[in-house]
Amino acid sequence: MAQGRRKADRQEALWISTARIPTTAANPFYKQLNEILDKHGFDKFVDALTAPFYKDGGRPGIPVGNYFRMMMIGFFEGIGSERGLAWRVGDSFSLRFFLGLGLTDLTPDHSSLSIIRRRLPSEIHQQVFQFVLTILAREGQLRGKTLGIDATTVEANAALRELQRKDTKERYDQYVKRLAEEAGEPAAGGSIRSETQG
């Protein structure tokens, strides 16, 4: 087999059908996570939970389920800013599919993520986080002590008290709080605790 060469001066077609754009298989982790979230009514749960923080009328915003999916992506992949998170999602077929977006759909802007994060108190973030941990445990996805996502490892406490990145020891609640602080804002509603109630 001969060594391949990069084509530097290639004329691209002016128009290309989205059906012709080659896409790789969706990331198996995010594909399975979405199946679990769908099975347990994640989007209905977060819609009902966050409804009091939205008013009827006006321009529809980002689906709140997608906001929380993006927060999960940022935590799992160690993305340290909302701007970086928006860039990463805009650049990935797999993450677009995780959010239920087509190839021609716009991905959420970082400023929209900031608005939603400021709107929702930390208690809401905590309830969503606990919901996700609980359903992952029910589905047998939190076995042992470590959850692997691509090359990133995340520590999973078997008692569902916390989920933290192995490399930085940062918990999910600390990640959301850091996003707020780096945007020059206090964390909404105080700190998030990672303990289960009861």
C-alpha positions in Angstrom: 0.0 0.0 0.0 1.3 3.4 -0.9 1.5 6.3 1.5 -1.5 8.7 1.1 -1.0 12.3 0.4 -3.1 15.3 1.6 -5.0 17.0 -1.2 -4.1 20.7 -0.8 -5.8 22.2 -3.9 -9.1 20.4 -4.1 -12.1 22.2 -5.5 -15.1 21.4 -3.4 -18.6 21.2 -4.9 -20.7 24.3 -4.4 -23.7 22.3 -3.2 -23.7 19.0 -1.5 -26.7 17.1 -0.2 -26.7 16.4 3.5 -27.6 12.8 2.7 -24.2 12.5 1.0 -22.2 13.8 4.0 -20.4 10.8 5.5 -21.2 10.4 9.2 -19.5 8.0 11.5 -21.4 5.8 13.9 -22.6 7.8 16.9 -20.4 7.6 20.0 -21.5 4.4 21.7 -21.4 6.0 25.2 -23.7 8.9 24.2 -25.9 6.6 22.1 -26.5 4.3 25.1 -26.9 7.3 27.5 -29.6 8.7 25.2 -31.4 5.4 25.1 -31.4 5.2 28.9 -32.5 8.8 29.2 -35.4 8.3 26.7 -36.4 5.0 28.4 -36.8 6.8 31.8 -38.6 9.9 30.4 -35.7 12.3 31.1 -37.0 15.1 28.8 -40.5 15.0 30.4 -39.0 15.0 33.9 -36.8 18.1 33.2 -39.5 19.9 31.4 -41.9 19.5 34.3 -39.2 20.3 36.9 -38.1 23.5 35.2 -41.6 24.7 33.9 -42.0 27.2 36.9 -38.8 29.0 35.7 -40.2 29.8 32.3 -43.1 31.9 31.2 -45.6 31.2 28.4 -45.2 33.1 25.2 -42.1 34.6 23.8 -39.5 33.0 21.6 -38.9 29.2 22.3 -35.6 28.6 23.8 -33.2 25.6 23.8 -35.1 22.4 25.0 -34.1 22.2 28.6 -33.2 18.5 28.2 -30.6 19.6 25.6 -29.2 22.1 28.1 -28.7 19.4 30.7 -27.2 17.1 28.0 -24.7 19.8 27.1 -23.8 20.2 30.8 -23.2 16.4 30.9 -21.0 16.6 27.8 -19.0 19.4 29.3 -18.5 17.5 32.6 -17.7 14.2 30.9 -15.3 15.7 28.4 -13.6 18.2 30.8 -14.7 21.2 28.8 -14.0 24.2 31.0 -16.3 26.9 29.5 -19.7 27.3 28.0 -18.1 28.8 24.9 -15.8 25.7 24.5 -18.8 23.5 25.1 -20.8 25.3 22.3 -17.8 25.0 19.9 -17.4 21.3 20.7 -21.0 20.5 20.1 -21.0 22.5 16.9 -18.0 20.5 15.7 -19.2 17.0 16.4 -21.7 14.8 14.4 -22.0 12.5 17.4 -22.8 15.2 19.9 -25.4 16.7 17.5 -27.1 13.3 17.3 -26.9 13.1 21.2 -28.9 16.4 21.2 -31.3 15.2 18.5 -30.1 17.8 16.1 -29.8 17.3 12.3 -26.8 18.3 10.2 -28.5 21.6 9.2 -29.8 22.5 12.7 -28.1 25.3 14.6 -26.3 24.2 17.8 -26.9 26.1 21.0 -24.9 29.2 21.5 -22.8 29.7 24.6 -24.8 32.8 25.6 -28.0 30.7 25.6 -26.3 28.2 27.9 -25.4 31.0 30.3 -28.9 32.4 30.4 -30.4 29.0 31.2 -27.7 28.3 33.9 -28.5 31.6 35.5 -32.3 31.0 35.3 -32.2 27.6 37.0 -31.2 27.4 40.7 -28.6 24.9 41.8 -31.2 22.8 43.5 -32.7 22.1 40.0 -29.2 21.1 38.7 -28.9 18.8 41.7 -32.3 17.1 41.2 -31.5 16.5 37.5 -28.0 15.1 38.4 -29.6 12.8 41.0 -32.2 11.6 38.5 -29.5 10.7 36.0 -27.3 8.9 38.6 -30.3 7.0 39.8 -31.4 5.8 36.4 -27.8 4.9 35.4 -27.6 2.8 38.5 -30.9 1.1 37.8 -29.6 0.2 34.3 -26.4 -1.2 35.8 -24.2 1.5 34.3 -22.5 2.5 37.6 -21.0 -0.8 38.4 -17.7 -0.6 40.2 -15.8 2.6 40.9 -15.0 4.0 37.4 -17.1 5.0 34.4 -15.1 5.2 31.2 -16.0 7.7 28.5 -13.6 7.6 25.6 -10.2 8.3 27.1 -11.7 10.1 30.2 -12.4 8.2 33.4 -15.0 9.4 35.9 -15.2 8.1 39.4 -18.7 6.7 40.2 -19.6 6.4 43.9 -21.6 3.2 44.3 -23.8 4.9 46.9 -24.8 7.5 44.3 -23.4 10.3 46.4 -21.2 11.7 43.7 -19.7 11.4 40.3 -16.3 13.0 39.8 -13.7 13.2 37.1 -10.7 11.0 38.0 -8.1 13.3 36.5 -9.2 16.5 38.3 -11.4 15.1 41.2 -14.0 17.7 40.2 -17.6 16.8 40.9 -20.5 17.7 38.6 -21.8 20.3 41.1 -18.3 21.9 41.2 -18.2 21.9 37.4 -21.5 23.8 37.1 -20.4 26.2 39.9 -17.0 26.8 38.1 -18.8 27.7 34.9 -20.7 30.4 36.7 -17.7 31.7 38.5 -15.6 31.9 35.3 -18.5 33.9 33.7 -18.1 36.3 36.6 -21.4 35.3 38.3 -22.2 33.7 41.6 -23.7 30.2 41.4 -27.4 30.5 41.4 -29.2 29.4 44.6 -26.0 28.7 46.5 -23.9 25.6 46.4 -25.0 22.2 45.1 -24.6 19.3 47.4 -23.9 15.9 46.0 -25.5 13.8 48.8 -28.6 11.8 48.3 -31.5 12.7 50.6 -32.7 10.2 53.1 
